[in-house]
Amino acid sequence: MAKAKVTFKIIRNAEDDWNILAEYPGAEPRHITGLTSKADADDWMNGDRRIGWLRSQGYAK
């Protein structure tokens, strides 16, 4: 059986307030806050911060 994957969605709340919604089957959705721009959110999604977050939540080794 394949492992379920965490899915991420970038959400814009205001001009300088961006979040990422992380969803994992069987768990409450989590919001990653403190992002200030689309570029910051893209950097989070494509960089080491995403891997660090997954590890801190127990979803990655």
N, C-alpha and C positions, 0 to 999 in steps of 0.2 A: 504494500500500500504506500502511495506517495505521501510525503509530508505536506501538511497544509502550509500555505505561505502567507506571510504578512503582506497586506496590500497597503499602499500609501497613496493619499490624495492630498494635493496642495489646495489650501483654502485661503482666499483673500477676504479678510474681515474689514480692512480699511486700507488706505493708501500705504501706510507704513506698519501694518499689522497683518502678518501672514502666519498661518498654522499649517501643520501637516497632520492629517487624520490617519492613524495607523489602525487597521482592522485585522483581527486574527479570528478565525472561526472558533466559537466556543468561549471567547473572552470579550470583555467590554471594550469598545473602541477607545483609543487613547489619543489625546491631542498633544502634539509637540508644539510648544509655543515659544515666543521670543524671537521669531524671524521678522526681519524688517523690510524685506523686498522679495520679489520673485526670484531675483538672482541669488539671494541668500537661501531661499527655499530650494532652488535647483542645486546649489552647492551642497546643502545638507543631504539631499536625495542622492547625489552622485559622489559624495565624498566619504571620509572616514567617520563622520558623525553618525551616519545611518548605521554603519556596521557596529560602532560603539554602542548605539542605542539598542540594537538587536541583541548584542551580547549582554547588556545590562538587564534586559528583560528575559533572558534565558532562551532566546530564539535562535542564537548562533553561538558557535564555539570560538 
